[in-house]
Amino acid sequence: MNATLVPPPALDFEAALAAAKKGYPLGADIFLPTREKHSDEERYRGLLKSRDCLERRYPLVYRPRLEKLREWCSVARTCVIIGNGPSLKHIELDTLQHVPTFAANGIYLAYPGTRFRPTFHVVEDHLVAEDRAEDLNRLGDSIKLFPTYLAYCLEDDGNTIFYRHLPRPNAKEDRFDFSPNAAEQTYTGCTVTFSNLQLAYYLGFRRILLIGLDHNYTIPKDVQISADYKTGVLDMKSDDPNHFNKDYFGKGKRWHDPQVNKMDAAYVCAREFFKQHGVEVYNCTVGGKLEVFPRRPLAECLAEIPTHETVQPKAWLHRLQTEHAPAPERLEILSLDLRERLPEEFATVVRLRENRSIGWHYLLDLTWLLAQVRRNIPRGSLILDAGAGSGLAQFLLLDAGYRVLSVDMAPRSFSNRLLKQFAHRVFQVEAATALTEQSAAYLDHLQKNYNLKEPLILPKVPLAAAFAPGAQSGLFVVQGDLLDLSWLEDRRVDGVISCSALEHNGADAVHAIVASLAERTRPGGWHFHTVAAARDADFFHEPSKGWAYTAATAKRLWNLAADSPDNYAEYDTLMRALRVTPNFLERSLATFYFQSGANGMPWGHWDPQYLPLGITRQIR
């Protein structure tokens, strides 16, 4: 294809950032990617990712995790909240192995020489998160609790729960607010310990021991101080005298000006709340200047924990990893129980489909694709639908709030109902098209057997419109061959889907398309594809002009590791279930299947020859 498109012009990401802040409760600079480490484009995209985490992923993914965690913690009454002051050097951390513990920020600098790992690792400061992102993302021995606004730099690795941390409502009156329900929100309090107290209360702990809270800070004379926002930012030029390790906020690390008077006020707020709700809090710090809570020796308090409250906190981490791991790179043969496993996505597909004719297994494909995208790719991202045709997948993504680059060699024939529903959001991107011989042959097959309608006349826009920051979701239609994506710059899309499309190419073409799509995806982006699965040997299904793949072939073509998980061992079981009639797929078989023998279910006779397969891949 000889493309006529030109690369998009430079975009005003600063203006887009300002627009994206509107209506977002965490739009203050203290919650955003910093200017020192991020370009305007990175700050804008980071805000979108964090906002999506708060508005969509938190209620969908992380609140259920937090609520489940509360159930697990109900067996224990006592916990320890660990500060990182110099006095922590006087604590034998290994004595805390069987007590739930909250630790924060750079606690991992204390790990050498000890088996201790905290149950919960909390970070709420964007300076700490950015400066230590590589280390924090690598840690795997604790349940990590991060505010949603740090989703731009901290990852969900299966150990992670993002929580809803918001500015205190009474900040203008210089008052602090303690949230009794961390699943609804926690409030800022000028110290991560205030967050830990709110989290501990929500999780059910009613006896809280504090250690390492020296509550005393010295500002080195050579520190560089800036004030990009109301709280001062300290850039260290020498060793840190305020924590248990000289490198904690040592050379090159940034931290916020410690406002001890405000910390005191936050602790008083917590103390008064706890008094009203029967919670015991003891300051077990060795020395220090925190006098808000009564003092007791740590050993004495630990000795009072009843035997039946002795727990194995690592079991909670294992359950979280097992039950809530993010999407791994994998193959998944799609089964009929997707309707029960993903009821929300299934209902959305049925709603948008109405009486539209779709492929015999597309209720499964579309349900799976929508679920994977919603769980892994932030709303507002740009997703390329490869081989989109006139299919429903692109409209499901548009309906869910994504920008969609819809690429297919065939002219489009969207229904009037969909065009009316998404009025002013569907556009044509102009490009010259020259199909390969293989693509032209398959297009001829489609035109003969699937009643393709006359192509639509859509409003025309330049390619740059798909990349415009701050733009609402839109569907951008490109007629072109997937074997030539030269018109699209590398690293421009955030994710890729395809719905039963790529298997209509030969193996070499599929491998080339997959590689080209990967080159045009930002690092960390996800690819979700559905194709056809074969049990023992690849085969070409002549009626539908498509290939069905064994696990080995699918992994090779999509560049997955040979040991990537798959469920092909269940192939026979899943095929038997699919062939049992009646089932909801058979009952919804489109009329075009009964009119031809050149399709996936010739002449409408229910006799599946392959199973739908979902492929998950992350671009590195």
GUFILUM-752216 format. One record per residue (C-alpha): residue in three letters; y, z, x. Coordinates in steps of 0.2 Angstrom, whole numbers, padded with zeros to 4 digits, always signed. Layout:
N
ALAYZX
...
This chain:
620
MET+0000+0000+0000
ASN+0017-0005+0007
ALA+0027+0010+0001
THR+0046+0008-0004
LEU+0049+0027-0005
VAL+0060+0035+0008
PRO+0058+0053+0014
PRO+0068+0066+0004
PRO+0086+0070+0010
ALA+0091+0087+0017
LEU+0091+0099+0003
ASP+0103+0114-0001
PHE+0091+0128+0000
GLU+0104+0141+0001
ALA+0111+0136-0016
ALA+0093+0135-0022
LEU+0090+0153-0016
ALA+0105+0159-0026
ALA+0099+0150-0041
ALA+0081+0157-0039
LYS+0088+0175-0038
LYS+0095+0174-0056
GLY+0085+0186-0068
TYR+0075+0193-0053
PRO+0076+0212-0051
LEU+0072+0211-0032
GLY+0085+0198-0027
ALA+0095+0210-0016
ASP+0094+0205+0003
ILE+0084+0221+0007
PHE+0070+0214-0003
LEU+0070+0196+0003
PRO+0065+0187+0019
THR+0077+0191+0033
ARG+0090+0178+0040
GLU+0085+0183+0057
LYS+0067+0176+0056
HIS+0068+0163+0042
SER+0077+0147+0038
ASP+0085+0144+0022
GLU+0070+0134+0016
GLU+0058+0148+0021
ARG+0069+0161+0012
TYR+0069+0151-0003
ARG+0050+0147-0003
GLY+0047+0165+0001
LEU+0057+0171-0014
LEU+0047+0160-0025
LYS+0031+0166-0019
SER+0036+0184-0021
ARG+0044+0181-0038
ASP+0027+0173-0043
CYS+0018+0188-0037
LEU+0029+0200-0048
GLU+0030+0189-0064
ARG+0013+0181-0064
ARG+0000+0187-0052
TYR+0004+0206-0054
PRO-0001+0207-0072
LEU-0015+0194-0070
VAL-0023+0200-0054
TYR-0016+0216-0046
ARG-0012+0227-0061
PRO-0031+0226-0066
ARG-0035+0231-0048
LEU-0024+0245-0048
GLU-0030+0252-0064
LYS-0048+0250-0058
LEU-0044+0259-0042
ARG-0037+0274-0053
GLU-0054+0275-0061
TRP-0063+0276-0044
CYS-0051+0290-0038
SER-0054+0301-0053
VAL-0068+0310-0043
ALA-0055+0318-0031
ARG-0041+0330-0034
THR-0034+0332-0016
CYS-0026+0319-0005
VAL-0016+0319+0011
ILE+0000+0309+0014
ILE+0003+0305+0032
GLY+0020+0302+0040
ASN+0022+0295+0057
GLY+0033+0308+0066
PRO+0030+0315+0083
SER+0020+0330+0076
LEU+0006+0318+0071
LYS+0000+0319+0089
HIS-0005+0337+0085
ILE-0017+0332+0071
GLU-0035+0329+0074
LEU-0036+0314+0062
ASP-0055+0313+0062
THR-0055+0329+0052
LEU-0048+0318+0037
GLN-0063+0306+0036
HIS-0069+0313+0019
VAL-0052+0316+0011
PRO-0042+0302+0003
THR-0027+0298+0014
PHE-0011+0288+0012
ALA-0003+0281+0028
ALA+0011+0269+0031
ASN+0018+0255+0042
GLY+0013+0257+0060
ILE+0000+0270+0058
TYR-0013+0259+0066
LEU-0005+0263+0083
ALA-0014+0279+0082
TYR-0031+0271+0080
PRO-0036+0270+0098
GLY-0047+0285+0102
THR-0051+0290+0084
ARG-0063+0284+0070
PHE-0050+0288+0058
ARG-0044+0275+0046
PRO-0033+0279+0031
THR-0039+0276+0013
PHE-0023+0268+0008
HIS-0011+0258+0020
VAL+0006+0256+0012
VAL+0021+0246+0018
GLU+0037+0244+0008
ASP+0050+0239+0021
HIS+0053+0220+0024
LEU+0058+0223+0042
VAL+0041+0232+0046
ALA+0032+0219+0036
GLU+0040+0204+0045
ASP+0039+0212+0063
ARG+0021+0218+0060
ALA+0014+0204+0048
GLU+0001+0198+0061
ASP-0006+0215+0064
LEU-0005+0221+0045
ASN-0014+0205+0039
ARG-0027+0207+0052
LEU-0031+0225+0047
GLY-0047+0227+0037
ASP-0052+0245+0036
SER-0040+0251+0022
ILE-0035+0247+0005
LYS-0018+0239+0008
LEU-0004+0243-0005
PHE+0011+0232-0004
PRO+0026+0229-0015
THR+0026+0212-0023
TYR+0042+0207-0014
LEU+0032+0207+0002
ALA+0020+0193-0004
TYR+0030+0180+0006
CYS+0023+0187+0023
LEU+0009+0199+0019
GLU-0008+0192+0013
ASP-0021+0196+0000
ASP-0036+0197+0010
GLY-0048+0205-0003
ASN-0042+0223+0003
THR-0025+0221-0005
ILE-0016+0227-0020
PHE+0002+0221-0023
TYR+0011+0234-0034
ARG+0027+0233-0044
HIS+0040+0242-0034
LEU+0058+0241-0041
PRO+0076+0247-0037
ARG+0079+0265-0045
PRO+0088+0263-0062
ASN+0100+0277-0058
ALA+0106+0271-0041
LYS+0124+0269-0046
GLU+0124+0287-0051
ASP+0116+0291-0034
ARG+0101+0298-0043
PHE+0083+0296-0040
ASP+0069+0291-0052
PHE+0051+0296-0051
SER+0039+0284-0060
PRO+0023+0293-0068
ASN+0015+0276-0070
ALA+0013+0266-0055
ALA+0004+0252-0065
GLU+0021+0249-0074
GLN+0032+0252-0058
THR+0036+0263-0044
TYR+0054+0266-0039
THR+0063+0265-0022
GLY+0067+0281-0013
CYS+0074+0277+0004
THR+0057+0282+0012
VAL+0039+0275+0010
THR+0033+0293+0007
PHE+0042+0293-0010
SER+0032+0278-0014
ASN+0016+0286-0008
LEU+0020+0301-0019
GLN+0021+0290-0035
LEU+0006+0281-0030
ALA-0004+0297-0027
TYR+0001+0304-0044
TYR-0004+0288-0053
LEU-0021+0288-0045
GLY-0024+0305-0051
PHE-0022+0316-0036
ARG-0015+0333-0041
ARG-0015+0342-0025
ILE-0005+0333-0011
LEU-0004+0338+0007
LEU+0009+0331+0018
ILE+0008+0329+0037
GLY+0018+0320+0051
LEU+0034+0322+0041
ASP+0046+0328+0054
HIS+0061+0323+0044
ASN+0072+0322+0060
TYR+0079+0306+0068
THR+0088+0302+0084
ILE+0097+0286+0086
PRO+0096+0279+0104
LYS+0113+0275+0111
ASP+0108+0257+0116
VAL+0102+0252+0098
GLN+0110+0237+0091
ILE+0117+0240+0073
SER+0121+0227+0060
ALA+0125+0228+0042
ASP+0119+0213+0033
TYR+0118+0223+0017
LYS+0122+0241+0012
THR+0109+0249+0023
GLY+0111+0247+0042
VAL+0098+0238+0052
LEU+0094+0245+0069
ASP+0087+0234+0082
MET+0079+0244+0096
LYS+0082+0241+0114
SER+0072+0256+0121
ASP+0057+0267+0117
ASP+0056+0275+0100
PRO+0059+0294+0101
ASN+0056+0297+0082
HIS+0038+0293+0080
PHE+0021+0298+0087
ASN+0021+0282+0098
LYS+0035+0276+0109
ASP+0031+0258+0103
TYR+0032+0262+0085
PHE+0050+0256+0083
GLY+0051+0252+0101
LYS+0059+0237+0110
GLY+0061+0222+0099
LYS+0057+0231+0083
ARG+0069+0233+0068
TRP+0071+0247+0056
HIS+0083+0253+0043
ASP+0095+0267+0046
PRO+0086+0283+0041
GLN+0097+0291+0027
VAL+0090+0309+0028
ASN+0101+0316+0015
LYS+0095+0303+0003
MET+0077+0306+0008
ASP+0080+0324+0004
ALA+0087+0320-0014
ALA+0071+0309-0017
TYR+0060+0323-0012
VAL+0069+0335-0023
CYS+0066+0323-0037
ALA+0048+0322-0034
ARG+0046+0341-0032
GLU+0054+0344-0049
PHE+0043+0331-0057
PHE+0028+0339-0050
LYS+0033+0356-0056
GLN+0034+0349-0073
HIS+0017+0341-0072
GLY+0006+0354-0063
VAL+0005+0346-0046
GLU+0003+0356-0030
VAL+0012+0349-0015
TYR+0011+0357+0002
ASN+0020+0353+0018
CYS+0007+0354+0032
THR+0018+0346+0045
VAL+0018+0355+0062
GLY+0036+0359+0064
GLY+0049+0347+0058
LYS+0064+0349+0047
LEU+0057+0345+0029
GLU+0059+0361+0019
VAL+0059+0354+0001
PHE+0040+0358-0001
PRO+0032+0375+0003
ARG+0023+0375+0019
ARG+0004+0379+0023
PRO-0007+0376+0037
LEU-0018+0360+0035
ALA-0034+0368+0040
GLU-0032+0381+0027
CYS-0029+0368+0013
LEU-0043+0357+0018
ALA-0055+0372+0018
GLU-0051+0375+0000
ILE-0057+0358-0006
PRO-0073+0361-0017
THR-0089+0353-0011
HIS-0090+0342-0026
GLU-0073+0334-0022
THR-0079+0328-0005
VAL-0079+0309-0006
GLN-0082+0294+0004
PRO-0066+0284+0002
LYS-0073+0269+0011
ALA-0084+0266-0004
TRP-0068+0262-0014
LEU-0063+0249+0000
HIS-0081+0241-0001
ARG-0080+0240-0020
LEU-0062+0232-0019
GLN-0069+0219-0007
THR-0084+0216-0017
GLU-0076+0214-0034
HIS-0059+0207-0030
ALA-0060+0196-0015
PRO-0049+0181-0015
ALA-0056+0163-0017
PRO-0067+0159-0002
GLU-0070+0142+0004
ARG-0086+0138-0006
LEU-0095+0126-0018
GLU-0098+0132-0036
ILE-0109+0123-0048
LEU-0100+0126-0064
SER-0110+0134-0078
LEU-0108+0136-0097
ASP-0103+0154-0095
LEU-0086+0149-0089
ARG-0080+0150-0107
GLU-0084+0169-0107
ARG-0079+0172-0089
LEU-0062+0163-0090
PRO-0057+0165-0108
GLU-0039+0163-0106
GLU-0040+0147-0096
PHE-0053+0140-0108
ALA-0042+0144-0123
THR-0027+0135-0114
VAL-0038+0120-0111
VAL-0044+0119-0129
ARG-0026+0121-0135
LEU-0018+0108-0125
ARG-0033+0096-0127
GLU-0033+0096-0147
ASN-0042+0081-0152
ARG-0040+0071-0136
SER-0056+0063-0129
ILE-0061+0070-0112
GLY-0076+0069-0100
TRP-0092+0077-0106
HIS-0090+0091-0093
TYR-0071+0092-0092
LEU-0070+0108-0102
LEU-0078+0116-0088
ASP-0069+0107-0074
LEU-0052+0110-0082
THR-0055+0128-0085
TRP-0061+0131-0068
LEU-0046+0121-0060
LEU-0033+0130-0070
ALA-0040+0147-0066
GLN-0041+0143-0047
VAL-0023+0137-0046
ARG-0016+0151-0056
ARG-0025+0164-0046
ASN-0021+0157-0029
ILE-0005+0146-0029
PRO+0012+0153-0034
ARG+0020+0145-0050
GLY+0034+0133-0046
SER+0024+0126-0031
LEU+0021+0107-0029
ILE+0003+0102-0032
LEU-0004+0084-0030
ASP-0016+0079-0043
ALA-0027+0066-0034
GLY-0034+0053-0045
ALA-0025+0060-0060
GLY-0026+0045-0071
SER-0020+0049-0089
GLY-0030+0066-0088
LEU-0026+0083-0095
ALA-0026+0092-0078
GLN-0009+0087-0074
PHE-0002+0093-0090
LEU-0011+0110-0089
LEU-0002+0113-0072
LEU+0014+0107-0080
ASP+0012+0119-0094
ALA+0008+0133-0082
GLY+0025+0130-0073
TYR+0020+0120-0058
ARG+0028+0104-0051
VAL+0015+0090-0051
LEU+0014+0074-0040
SER+0002+0064-0051
VAL-0006+0050-0040
ASP-0018+0037-0046
MET-0020+0018-0044
ALA-0022+0015-0063
PRO-0007+0013-0075
ARG-0004+0028-0086
SER-0006+0030-0105
PHE-0001+0047-0110
SER-0003+0052-0128
ASN+0013+0053-0138
ARG+0010+0071-0142
LEU+0009+0076-0124
LEU+0025+0066-0120
LYS+0034+0074-0135
GLN+0028+0092-0130
PHE+0034+0089-0112
ALA+0049+0079-0116
HIS+0061+0076-0101
ARG+0049+0083-0089
VAL+0038+0067-0085
PHE+0045+0054-0073
GLN+0039+0038-0064
VAL+0041+0038-0045
GLU+0043+0020-0040
ALA+0031+0013-0026
ALA+0024-0004-0022
THR+0005-0004-0024
ALA-0009-0014-0015
LEU-0026-0008-0020
THR-0041-0009-0008
GLU-0055-0020-0014
GLN-0066-0004-0018
SER-0052+0004-0028
ALA-0048-0013-0037
ALA-0067-0014-0043
TYR-0067+0004-0050
LEU-0050+0000-0059
ASP-0059-0015-0067
HIS-0073-0003-0072
LEU-0061+0009-0080
GLN-0052-0005-0090
LYS-0068-0012-0097
ASN-0076+0004-0102
TYR-0063+0017-0106
ASN-0051+0008-0117
LEU-0035+0010-0106
LYS-0019+0007-0115
GLU-0004-0002-0110
PRO+0006+0007-0096
LEU+0020+0019-0101
ILE+0038+0016-0098
LEU+0044+0032-0090
PRO+0061+0038-0083
LYS+0062+0033-0065
VAL+0067+0045-0051
PRO+0066+0045-0032
LEU+0052+0054-0023
ALA+0065+0067-0018
ALA+0066+0074-0036
ALA+0048+0081-0034
PHE+0054+0092-0019
ALA+0071+0097-0026
PRO+0072+0116-0024
GLY+0076+0126-0039
ALA+0070+0112-0051
GLN+0060+0116-0066
SER+0042+0111-0067
GLY+0040+0092-0069
LEU+0027+0078-0068
PHE+0030+0065-0056
VAL+0019+0050-0058
VAL+0015+0039-0043
GLN+0004+0023-0045
GLY-0004+0021-0028
ASP-0021+0021-0019
LEU-0026+0038-0012
LEU-0032+0028+0003
ASP-0014+0025+0008
LEU-0003+0041+0007
SER+0009+0035+0020
TRP+0024+0036+0008
LEU+0021+0055+0008
GLU+0027+0066+0022
ASP+0015+0078+0030
ARG+0015+0096+0025
ARG+0025+0092+0009
VAL+0014+0099-0005
ASP+0008+0117-0008
GLY-0009+0112-0015
VAL-0021+0098-0021
ILE-0032+0096-0036
SER-0044+0082-0042
CYS-0054+0082-0058
SER-0070+0072-0056
ALA-0060+0058-0047
LEU-0065+0057-0029
GLU-0084+0054-0031
HIS-0080+0036-0037
ASN-0076+0032-0019
GLY-0089+0029-0005
ALA-0093+0043+0008
ASP-0081+0036+0021
ALA-0067+0034+0009
VAL-0069+0052+0002
HIS-0069+0059+0020
ALA-0053+0049+0024
ILE-0044+0054+0008
VAL-0049+0072+0010
ALA-0042+0072+0028
SER-0026+0063+0022
LEU-0023+0076+0008
ALA-0025+0090+0021
GLU-0012+0083+0032
ARG+0000+0082+0018
THR-0003+0101+0013
ARG+0007+0115+0020
PRO-0004+0127+0030
GLY-0012+0141+0019
GLY-0012+0129+0004
TRP-0027+0127-0007
HIS-0037+0112-0012
PHE-0048+0113-0028
HIS-0059+0098-0033
THR-0072+0095-0045
VAL-0086+0082-0042
ALA-0104+0080-0047
ALA-0118+0090-0039
ALA-0136+0083-0035
ARG-0151+0094-0032
ASP-0160+0087-0017
ALA-0153+0070-0012
ASP-0136+0062-0015
PHE-0137+0048-0028
PHE-0126+0035-0036
HIS-0124+0037-0055
GLU-0123+0019-0060
PRO-0116+0021-0078
SER-0101+0031-0072
LYS-0099+0023-0055
GLY-0099+0040-0046
TRP-0109+0049-0033
ALA-0117+0066-0035
TYR-0118+0076-0019
THR-0130+0089-0012
ALA-0123+0105-0005
ALA-0124+0098+0013
THR-0115+0082+0009
ALA-0101+0090-0001
LYS-0098+0103+0013
ARG-0097+0089+0026
LEU-0086+0078+0016
TRP-0074+0092+0012
ASN-0074+0099+0030
LEU-0082+0116+0024
ALA-0092+0126+0036
ALA-0111+0123+0034
ASP-0113+0142+0030
SER-0100+0142+0017
PRO-0106+0150+0001
ASP-0114+0140-0013
ASN-0124+0142-0029
TYR-0136+0127-0027
ALA-0151+0139-0027
GLU-0147+0141-0046
TYR-0147+0122-0049
ASP-0163+0121-0059
THR-0158+0136-0070
LEU-0141+0129-0073
MET-0147+0112-0078
ARG-0160+0119-0090
ALA-0146+0129-0098
LEU-0135+0113-0099
ARG-0149+0103-0107
VAL-0152+0116-0121
THR-0145+0109-0137
PRO-0134+0112-0146
ASN-0120+0118-0134
PHE-0102+0117-0135
LEU-0101+0103-0123
GLU-0113+0092-0133
ARG-0104+0096-0149
SER-0087+0091-0141
LEU-0094+0074-0134
ALA-0080+0061-0135
THR-0082+0046-0146
PHE-0081+0033-0132
TYR-0098+0039-0125
PHE-0106+0032-0141
GLN-0098+0015-0139
SER-0105+0011-0121
GLY-0119+0013-0109
ALA-0107+0013-0094
ASN-0101+0031-0093
GLY-0107+0048-0089
MET-0117+0050-0105
PRO-0123+0033-0110
TRP-0123+0029-0128
GLY-0119+0047-0132
HIS-0137+0053-0129
TRP-0136+0071-0122
ASP-0146+0069-0106
PRO-0136+0077-0091
GLN-0141+0069-0075
TYR-0130+0079-0063
LEU-0120+0096-0064
PRO-0101+0098-0062
LEU-0096+0105-0045
GLY-0081+0115-0040
ILE-0075+0114-0022
THR-0063+0127-0014
ARG-0055+0124+0002
GLN-0040+0132+0011
ILE-0029+0122+0023
ARG-0027+0130+0040
